Structure formats: C-alpha cells, structure tokens
C-alpha cells in the first residue's frame, strides 16, 4: 500500500465509529424486500489499487446492488458502442428531477439525459450488443462479477419483489419506445434492468468494483483487465453528474469524488489511482441515498484529504 496503512486504518475506524449508528432516514419501502432488511446494519470498506483490503462493520452482509448496477451496464455500453454513442443517444447531464421521473422525459423530448437514472439505465441496457434477452442479462451479470472479482448472483426473492412492483418503470420503458430512445423491445429492457438491480453484493465486493475503476479498469484482486482505460473518465464523469441523484452537486461540492448510490443502502466511491471505497447502511434520505454510508464515506475521504478539486493544485496564497 503506497499510502500509509495506519493512516487509512485509523480514518476508516474513526468514520465507522462516528457514523455507523447515526440516526435518520428510512429503508426503501416501495420494494417490499428492501423494507425487511435490518436498519441497524452498517459497514465501510476500501480496496486499494494494489489490492489491499480494509473493512469495518457488517462487511460480509450481502445487500441489493440496486441502482449501483447502472454503473456496470454503463461500463459495458461504453465498451460496446463507445462514449460518443452513449452521449448522443442517452446523454450525460443531470435531469434535475427524481431518478424515476416521467416528467424529466417529457421535458426533454423523450431523451433520458443520464444513464444513471431509471429511464437512461433502461436505454443503456437496450443499447448493449445482445442476441436475445438471456444473452443481454448474462453479459451484464458477467460485468458485475468481473468488476467485483466475485460470483455475484441474482437474488430470486428480490427479483420477484421488484418484477411484481415495477409498473412505473414499465411505463417509462414505453415512453422511451414512443420517443425512439430505446433500442430493443421495451419490456425486455425493463426486465433485464430489473434483474441487474436484483443482485446481491457485500461491502468488500462493492469496494472492489470501485477499485477496478480507480485502477483504470484492472481489477486489483484478480489482476484481470475488465474495462478499456480510455473509457473510465467518461464513466466517472457520469457518476459525478448524476451518481448521487439530486444530491450529486452537493456531493461534488463537499466530497469531490465520483460516486454512485443505490436504494439498497450502498454507496460506491472512486478515488482515481488510489482506491475504491464502499459504504452500506439501509436507511435512506429523501433523495434515495444512504444516510450513514454518505457520512462514513465523507468522513473517511476528508480525513485522508481525498478530493479531486483540492489535491492537484495548491491554491494557498493565490
């Protein structure tokens, strides 16, 4: 570990101790499975680009990947069709509205604007190169597994809970179809998108996903090249713009690192060239981001001085 091990360990323990029991937020209730997850769970983990691992708390508990899965399908889309096609057909801007907003589509002529909201994620799934629905799903699951360096799998109970309550997303898929902004059968895209959200990971595996992005697409644990290095900046830019939904601007302002949250309680954060960070706790704020995970991550990164907008320039005295 090039960075000082003791400093990172102490910062991680301190962040966990301060905020793992922080009060506030509620579990996502619109997906029945998520409402049943114990709300006292909390964990934080890091994986460095050299493959070192540190974790604290309930780091072995497997939780729903949910919207963090959008990073994985976006990564695959960048590999399949390239950054320009993703930007032109899907977009690279924040919607300024909730992640499941129909109004956002109507205001922008059916263009999703971002691959990291529900509409854009289904459009992203549809743009992937696939022979059929099962091949489309298998390719996304394989990407999740390669990024995590672990046998990530579908949770049937979670998938059933999602598939039987995803009427709003089905409506969004048909609106995308009516605007020529979805590129396979809309119900196929919705089905596969719902499956990709229904996989389970633990906090160390989520940190490994982040570390793979931090290491220019090379998984630090498996040493396998998962993504083309040239595509990583586009992925991190999308995470900066919309990764924390309506709080993305505030996150950039206060933390200054690309991140992606999920309503399962996870937050993935990338420190480019250094490490991946993952934090988890089920209670969410009104934007859909884990209250404790945000606070633990912010505390850790601020203690270590990681902020893309501060690290590279010394503005003292200017």
VEXSE-882657 format. One record per residue (C-alpha): residue in one letter; x, y, z. Coordinates in steps of 0.2 Angstrom, whole numbers, padded with zeros to 4 digits, always signed. Layout:
// VEXSE-882657
AXYZ/...
This chain:
// VEXSE-882657
X+0000+0000+0000/X+0008+0016-0006/X-0002+0027+0006/X+0001+0025+0024/X-0008+0009+0030/X-0010+0016+0048/X-0017+0032+0042/X-0030+0024+0032/X-0035+0011+0045/X-0037+0024+0058/X-0048+0035+0047/X-0059+0020+0042/X-0061+0015+0060/X-0065+0033+0065/X-0078+0036+0051/X-0086+0020+0056/X-0086+0024+0075/X-0093+0041+0072/X-0107+0037+0060/X-0112+0018+0059/X-0126+0022+0072/X-0131+0039+0066/X-0150+0042+0067/X-0160+0047+0052/X-0168+0040+0036/X-0179+0025+0032/X-0177+0009+0022/X-0184+0010+0004/X-0202+0003+0006/X-0208+0003-0011/X-0199-0013-0014/X-0205-0025-0001/X-0189-0035+0000/X-0179-0019+0005/X-0191-0014+0019/X-0187-0030+0028/X-0168-0028+0029/X-0162-0024+0047/X-0160-0005+0048/X-0146-0006+0061/X-0133-0014+0048/X-0118-0003+0043/X-0101-0006+0035/X-0087+0003+0026/X-0073-0005+0016/X-0059+0000+0005/X-0049-0009-0008/X-0033+0000-0015/X-0027-0001-0032/X-0013-0013-0026/X-0026-0025-0019/X-0025-0021+0000/X-0042-0023+0009/X-0048-0014+0025/X-0066-0016+0031/X-0076-0012+0047/X-0094-0017+0052/X-0106-0029+0043/X-0095-0030+0028/X-0100-0048+0024/X-0118-0044+0024/X-0125-0046+0006/X-0136-0032+0001/X-0146-0027-0015/X-0135-0018-0028/X-0150-0009-0035/X-0145+0007-0044/X-0126+0005-0042/X-0129-0009-0056/X-0131+0006-0068/X-0113+0009-0067/X-0110-0009-0073/X-0121-0008-0088/X-0115+0009-0092/X-0097+0002-0092/X-0102-0012-0104/X-0111+0000-0115/X-0095+0011-0116/X-0086-0005-0121/X-0099-0010-0134/X-0104+0006-0143/X-0091+0020-0137/X-0093+0036-0127/X-0100+0046-0142/X-0114+0035-0145/X-0119+0034-0126/X-0118+0053-0125/X-0128+0056-0141/X-0142+0043-0138/X-0143+0043-0119/X-0135+0059-0113/X-0123+0065-0100/X-0132+0078-0090/X-0142+0078-0074/X-0161+0078-0075/X-0163+0089-0060/X-0178+0078-0055/X-0180+0061-0046/X-0172+0046-0053/X-0188+0038-0058/X-0196+0054-0065/X-0208+0053-0080/X-0208+0072-0081/X-0190+0073-0085/X-0193+0063-0101/X-0207+0074-0106/X-0197+0089-0103/X-0183+0083-0115/X-0192+0075-0129/X-0190+0058-0123/X-0171+0058-0121/X-0166+0051-0104/X-0151+0063-0102/X-0142+0052-0090/X-0138+0033-0090/X-0139+0034-0071/X-0157+0037-0069/X-0170+0024-0072/X-0175+0029-0090/X-0157+0031-0095/X-0152+0014-0087/X-0166+0005-0097/X-0160+0014-0113/X-0142+0009-0109/X-0147-0009-0106/X-0156-0009-0123/X-0141-0002-0132/X-0130-0017-0127/X-0125-0029-0141/X-0135-0045-0137/X-0143-0059-0147/X-0158-0061-0135/X-0164-0057-0118/X-0154-0070-0109/X-0138-0065-0118/X-0141-0047-0113/X-0144-0052-0095/X-0129-0064-0095/X-0117-0050-0101/X-0122-0038-0088/X-0121-0051-0074/X-0104-0056-0080/X-0098-0037-0080/X-0104-0036-0062/X-0094-0052-0057/X-0078-0046-0066/X-0079-0029-0058/X-0082-0036-0041/X-0070-0051-0043/X-0083-0062-0035/X-0098-0074-0040/X-0111-0061-0039/X-0128-0069-0042/X-0147-0064-0044/X-0157-0065-0028/X-0173-0073-0034/X-0184-0066-0019/X-0178-0048-0023/X-0181-0050-0041/X-0198-0056-0038/X-0201-0042-0026/X-0195-0030-0040/X-0203-0038-0055/X-0220-0038-0047/X-0220-0019-0042/X-0210-0011-0057/X-0226-0004-0066/X-0218+0014-0065/X-0203+0008-0074/X-0213-0002-0087/X-0222+0015-0091/X-0205+0024-0093/X-0199+0010-0105/X-0215+0013-0116/X-0212+0031-0116/X-0194+0029-0121/X-0201+0017-0135/X-0213+0031-0141/X-0198+0043-0142/X-0187+0031-0151/X-0175+0031-0136/X-0175+0013-0133/X-0166+0001-0144/X-0173-0016-0141/X-0190-0022-0135/X-0195-0010-0121/X-0201-0024-0109/X-0185-0034-0112/X-0175-0019-0107/X-0186-0016-0092/X-0185-0035-0087/X-0166-0035-0089/X-0164-0019-0080/X-0174-0025-0065/X-0164-0041-0064/X-0147-0031-0064/X-0154-0022-0049/X-0158-0038-0040/X-0141-0045-0037/X-0133-0045-0020/X-0115-0040-0015/X-0106-0037+0001/X-0096-0021+0005/X-0079-0028+0001/X-0085-0033-0016/X-0093-0016-0019/X-0076-0008-0014/X-0068-0019-0027/X-0079-0013-0041/X-0074+0005-0036/X-0056+0000-0035/X-0057-0008-0053/X-0062+0009-0059/X-0049+0018-0049/X-0036+0006-0056/X-0040+0011-0074/X-0051-0004-0077/X-0039-0018-0070/X-0047-0027-0055/X-0034-0026-0041/X-0039-0043-0034/X-0040-0054-0050/X-0027-0043-0060/X-0039-0045-0075/X-0042-0031-0087/X-0061-0028-0086/X-0063-0011-0095/X-0053-0001-0108/X-0044+0013-0098/X-0049+0026-0110/X-0067+0023-0106/X-0065+0026-0087/X-0065+0045-0087/X-0082+0045-0096/X-0089+0033-0083/X-0083+0044-0069/X-0090+0060-0077/X-0107+0052-0077/X-0105+0047-0059/X-0101+0065-0055/X-0116+0072-0064/X-0129+0060-0058/X-0122+0047-0047/X-0130+0053-0031/X-0146+0059-0039/X-0152+0075-0033/X-0138+0077-0021/X-0124+0075-0034/X-0120+0093-0034/X-0119+0094-0015/X-0108+0078-0015/X-0096+0085-0028/X-0096+0101-0018/X-0092+0093-0001/X-0083+0077-0005/X-0077+0080-0023/X-0076+0062-0029/X-0086+0052-0041/X-0099+0041-0033/X-0115+0030-0036/X-0128+0026-0023/X-0142+0013-0023/X-0158+0011-0013/X-0152-0005-0006/X-0141+0006+0005/X-0124+0005-0004/X-0113+0020-0009/X-0098+0017-0021/X-0085+0030-0022/X-0069+0031-0033/X-0053+0039-0028/X-0044+0038-0045/X-0027+0030-0045/X-0028+0026-0026/X-0043+0016-0020/X-0061+0011-0021/X-0072+0015-0006/X-0089+0006-0002/X-0101+0010+0012/X-0118+0002+0017/X-0132+0005+0028/X-0151+0003+0023/X-0159+0019+0029/X-0160+0032+0015/X-0163+0051+0014/X-0176+0059+0004/X-0165+0058-0012/X-0163+0039-0010/X-0145+0039-0004/X-0140+0030+0012/X-0138+0042+0027/X-0124+0033+0036/X-0115+0027+0020/X-0114+0046+0015/X-0107+0051+0031/X-0095+0037+0034/X-0088+0040+0016/X-0087+0059+0018/X-0078+0057+0035/X-0065+0044+0028/X-0061+0055+0012/X-0060+0071+0022/X-0048+0064+0035/X-0037+0057+0021/X-0038+0073+0011/X-0045+0065-0005/X-0054+0077-0016/X-0052+0079-0035/X-0054+0098-0034/X-0041+0100-0020/X-0027+0088-0022/X-0019+0093-0038/X-0017+0112-0035/X-0010+0121-0020/X-0021+0137-0020/X-0013+0144-0004/X-0008+0162-0006/X-0016+0164-0023/
